[in-house]
Amino acid sequence: MLNRITILMVLLSLTNGCTQKSNKVTHKHTNALVNETSPYLLQHAHNPVNWEAWKPEVLERAKKEDKPLLISIGYAACHWCHVMEKECFEDEEVAQMMNENFINIKIDREERPDVDQIYMDAIQMMSGNGGWPLNIVALPDGRPFWGATYVPKDNWVKSLNQLTDLYKNDKSRIVQYATDLSNGINAINLVENKGDSDAYSMAQLDTSVENWSKYFDSFLGGYKRAPKFMMPNNWDFLLHYATANSKPEIMEHVNATLTRMAYGGVYDHVGGGFSRYAVDTKWHVPHFEKMLYDNGQLASLYAKAYAVTKNELYKETVEQTIAFVVEELLDENGGFYSSLDADSLDEHGELEEGAYYVWTKDELSQLLGADFDSFKDYYNINSYGLWEKGNYVLIRDKTDEEIAKKHDISVAELKNKMRNSLTKLKEVRSERPKPRLDDKILTSWNGLMLKGLVDAYRYLGNEDYLTLALKNAKFLEKEMIKNDDSLFRNHKEGTSSINGFLEDYASVIEAYLALYEVTFDEKWLNHAKKLLDYTRLHFFDKASGMFFFTSDQDDSLIRRSIETNDNVISASNSIMAKNLLKFHKLYPEDGYEDIAKQMVKNVQGDFEESAQGFANWMHLVIYENQNFHEIAVVGKNYKAIGKEISSNYLPNSILVGAAEEGGIDLLKNRYNEGETLVYVCIEGACKLPVTSANKALEQLKN
C-alpha cells in the first residue's frame, strides 16, 4: 500500500538442477569477460576460468586448437547460477582442468536468447529436463554432445574428465552423436504451412477453453500445480474471452487468480512489484528475483482487469508495481533495467535467497508496536505465513472488510494502519544490503514495460504514466532504432551492440502502436510500421508462413528457430500475428492480414489440447469471428474524446485520431469544420458519425 508517486524524470546421472571496473581493486584473476557490459558476464570476469564471450573468433580458435567448447549459460538473477559459480568456477583446481581441456564460453541468456534456445532444446532432447545454469559441451563448430544444469563440484569434475577422455580417444563417436543430436534439434522446430486449413471457429475456441479449464485451481487461482508462474498472457486472453462471450465462470477464475497473486507473497507488499514465481500452490514463497518483463506485463494485465471490474485492489497493484519499477529499475535516460537478484546479503554477510524481503515475528512486533496486532492478521504472521528459519513472507488471504470487522475498525482506518506499517518496514528494509541489480537494458523487455505504462495510463488516467511512457519510447527511438530501421537488442553504459531478435521487434511494434492510440502522434505509428516492414523483409520465412527468431543479417547456429509457443512471455510470432492483424485495419492494401491468418492456421491444431501454451494466439480467433472495430476521432476535441473512449476495455478495436486529417486512410475525408466526429467502422465501412464518446460506445455495444 504505497502512496502513489509522481514520476520524476552423456553423463546426466551425475548432475542435478534448476559494474564498472575499479582501478583501485586488484584481482588475482581477470579473463576476457572484463571487456563485456552484461552484469552477468562481469560477475564472472575474475573467475580463474578463462571465460570468453560468445563470438565468431572464439569459435574459430576452438577449431584451430581442436578443443571442445564448454558453454555455460545463465542470467544475473539466477540463484543456482551463483551457487555453481561459487562451488566450481571460483575453484582453482576446477578452473585449471577446464582451461587445459576446453574453450570456455559464458553466455547471458537474456542477451543471447537465440543461442540459449538452441542449447535448451539440446539438453531437453538429451535429458528431458532444462533450466539454468545451462551447461553444454559442444564440438568446436557449436554442435552439442553433452549437457547438464546445476552440477555439484565433484560430479562436475568427474563428468568433464570423462568427456575429455572421450574427445581425445573416441572422437568419431562423439562427432556422430553430435551430428544426430543436431539433426534432431533441426527437426523439432519445423513449422508446417497449413494454408488450406479452415479458420478456427468460436465453437472450437469454446472447446479449447473448456479443456483448458480442467487445470484451473478454483480455490487458489492459477493452475493445480507448483511452482506457480504468473503467466500474464493466459489471464489476458481469458479476460478478453470472458468479456467478449459473457462467460462469468471464466471471469470468476480470472478474478480469483489476480486476487490471489496480489494477495500472495509472490507480490512484494512492502516495495511493490512481483517476483518471478511462487514455489508453492498458494502463491506464498517466491523465487525472489524480480524481472522487468513480469512487471511490465502484469501492470498491463491488472490495468485491463481494473477497467473491466473497477476493483480497487487491481488499481493499487498497478500503481505499486509501477512505483517499484520507477524506484528500482528506471535509468535516468528513460530505459528500464532488467532485474533484481534473488539473493542478497544476510545479517552474517552471506548471500541468502530472499534475505532482503523476509521478516521475523520479533522484528515486526518491535517495529510496529500497537499496530502489530492488526498487521499480523492482515499479513498472516502465523503458521500460514511462516516460511523457514523463523522468517515470514507476507501473504494475505482475507479481504479488508473481514479484517476490519475482526478488529472493530473501519476499512479506511485499517488501510491507513497497513499503509503506515508498510512505510515503516520499507524504511527499515532500505537499510539492508540490496539485491544485485542487472542494469543492462533489453529492447523487448522495455517494449513490454512501455506497453504496461500505456495501458496503465489508458485505464487509470494517471498522466505521470504517459510522461514515463513517452520518455521510454524516445529512449528506444534514440538508442535502439538504427538508421536502417533495424533494432539493437541491448544497451548499457551508452553502448548497444547485439542485433535485435524477433521478440524485440514484436514487443516494440506492439508498444508503439498502443502509444499511438493514446497520443495520436503519428510518429509512433510510423516507427511501428517501419519496424513491421523490416521484419517482413529480414525475418519472414515464405515456406512456413512464419517469422524466424533471428534475421537474415545474422549467422545461425544449427538452425534458425521459429518461436510459436507462448510462455511467461508471449511467443514472438504470436505478438507479430496480432500486430499484423491490427496494421491491416490501418493499411488494408499492404498484405498484412493474409500473413496473420496464415500464421494462426499453422498453429491452431494445438489450441484444443494445449491452449495455455497458445493463449496469445487465440485473441486472433476472437478478432476473426467477432466484429473488430476501427474507431476514428476527427476534430478539435479529438484527444479528449479519444481518451474517454480508450479508457474503456475494447480489445476488439483500434483507435485513430487527428485534429483534421491524418496519414491513415481511416482519417481521410472525415473532417467537418467546427465539429468533432467519431466514426465506428468495420473494415473501413462506417456507421453514421456521432459527436460524443458515449454515443460511440453505444454504437460499439450494438
Secondary structure, 3 states (H helix, E strand, C coil): CCCCCCCCCCCHHHCCCCCCCCCCCCCCCCCHHHHCCCHHHHHCCCCCCCCECCCHHHHHHHHHHCCCEEEEEECCCCHHHHHHHHHHHCCHHHHHHHHHHCEEEEEECCCCHHHHHHHHHHHHHHHCCCCCCEEEEECCCCCEEEEECCCCHHHHHHHHHHHHHHHHHCHHHHHHHHHHHHHHHHHHCCCCCCCCCCCCCHHHHHHHHHHHHCCECCCCCCECCCCEECCHHHHHHHHHHHHHHCCHHHHHHHHHHHHHHHHCCCECCCCCCECCEECCCCCCCEECCEEHHHHHHHHHHHHHHHHHHCCHHHHHHHHHHHHHHHHHHECCCCCECCEECCEEECCCCCEEECCCCCEEHHHHHHHHHHHHHHHHHHCCCCCCCECCCCEECCCCCCCHHHHHHHCCCCHHHHHHHHHHHHHHHHHHHCCCCCCCEECCEEHHHHHHHHHHHHHHHHHHCCHHHHHHHHHHHHHHHHHHECCCCCEECEEECCECCCECCHHHHHHHHHHHHHHHHHHCCHHHHHHHHHHHHHHHHHCEECCCCEECCCCCCCCCCCCCCCCCCCCCCCCHHHHHHHHHHHHHHHCCCCCHHHHHHHHHHHHHHHCCCCHHHCHHHHHHHHHHHCCCEEEEEECCCHHHHHHHHHCCCCCCEEEEEECCCCCCHHHCCCCCCCCCEEEEEECCEECCCECCHHHHHHHHHC
